[in-house]
Amino acid sequence: MIFKPRPLSRTMLDDASLVRDKQHCRRIGPCGVGRRALYLNSYFIDRHYYVPFSAITRAFKFIEEGTGGVRGVLAGRACLLVEYDGGMQQVCCFKYEDQIDELLRVLHTAERLKDETRHCYTSGGRRESVAEHSWRLALTALFLRDEFPALDMDRVIRMCLIHDLGECFTGDIPSFLKSGGDEERERSALETWVASLPAPYSVELKTLYAEMDALETDEARLYKALDKLEAVIQHNESDIATWLPREYELNLTYADENVAFSDYLKRLREEIRRETRDKIAAAEHNRQ
């Protein structure tokens, strides 16, 4: 990284995280979308600044209508206004309006997962969103980097972040209720959306999804195992009154076949199973 992006927000990434995030950010015009931050241009340098997503309040497009000075030069240009830190603003100008439209289109599509709920409940008693599941799944992969030094954990994290994007279009259906037809509709909608992305990103996502479906690499196997384990962990955290009858047995066996390739994951699965048994036992005791 020749130029390290400068932080605009009081919230900052550590140097190592910033290097990784900037290196793999998706470039759209002079801006970029990383996994953890949005990158914005200065007048002379593309992606010169960054704002972590956690600090952003809103982002929207407008057309500059200025008539004098710098604003006059930019009149008619499409701009992205990013509001962060409770009121601070940064404007990013695009040469082509379709670039900013493309950036917002991707972000707006992914935003649907914030509202799309899953079958499981949180410890606070509300339905968990798909976005929340994907976030903690990626966080789990991040924390397991030292346990799998031979694997490309950056690739695993990318798999975790994108694995449920198809549910932007079809909604979430629990695995024990999902039919072959449901899977095909989700696959078709996702493929159509991925194909509409600019070539570099379309190819990258197609490659990742193919690897995830094949489950032939350790990276794909790890993502799939963690995906299922995160679901069981969330059930252990929820009120057992929200469980379906079939889930008492399912939560004791779910993901067993997926963790078989790793001694560490098998130990993790046993600890999660112990928590499940303790939860069931406590519920039975309370009913007596």
ABEGO torsion letter per residue (X at the ends): XABBBBBABABBBBAAAAAAAAAABBBBEABBBBAABBBBBBAABBGABBBBAAABABBBBBBBABABEAAAAABGBBBBBBBBGGGBBBBBBBABAAAAAAAAAAAAAAAAAAABBBABBBAAGBBBBAAAAAAAAAAAAAAAAAABAABBAAAAAAAAAAAAAAAAAAEBBBAAABBAAAAAAAAAAAAAAAAABBAAAAAAAAAAAAAAAAGABAAAAAAAAAAAAAAAAAAAABBAAABBAAAAAAAAABGAAAAAABAAAAAAAAAAAAAAAAAAAAAAAAAX
